[in-house]
């Protein structure tokens, strides 16, 4: 039985998803990993906000344009 997320959990998971996306984007740029596409697909936060499950998808980029 899955519990319904509270408004607080939804706000926190949305913020966490957004911040992690920025962190990963910056890391990929810094490491010059422009051949990867990374997506935070889902974030589930516990009711007390102490734990989070983060689902990440990683795909190779198909747009390898060489100059």
N, C-alpha and C positions, 0 to 999 in steps of 0.2 A: 504494500500500500504506500503510495507516494504522497507525501505531505505537500500542501500548496505553499508556494513561496509567498512570503510577506512582502510588502512594499519596500521595506528596508533591505531585504535580501536582493530584490530585483534591482534596486538602485546601486547597491554595492557590487553586484555581479556585473552590471553594465559598466560601471566605472573601472572595475578590475580588467574587464575585457578590453576596454579602450586603452588603458594605460599599458597593458601587456602588448597590445598590437603595436603601439608606438615604440616600446622598448625593443621588441623583436625586429621591427623595421629598421631602427637605428643600428642594431647589432649586425643585421645582414648587410647594410650599407658599409659599415666599418670593416667588416670582414671580406668585403667585395664578393659576396655570394649572390650576385644579381641573376644567377641561373635558377634560383629557388623562389617559389611563391609559398608563403606561410600564412595560414589563416587560423585565427582563434574561433573555433566553431561554436563552442558552448562553455559557459562557466556556471557551475552550481555551487552555491555557498550554503554552509550549515546555518541553522537558525541563530546560533550565537556568534556567527561570522568568524569563527576561529579556524575553520577548514574550508578549503575550496577545491573542487575538481575542475580541472581545466582541460578541455579537449582541443587538440591542435591538429590541423591537417597541413601536410607539407607536400608540395608538388614541384616537380622540375618545370622550369619555364620552357615553353615551346618556341618562344620568340628569340632565338639566338641569332641576332644580326651581327655579322662580323664586318669590321671595317678594314 
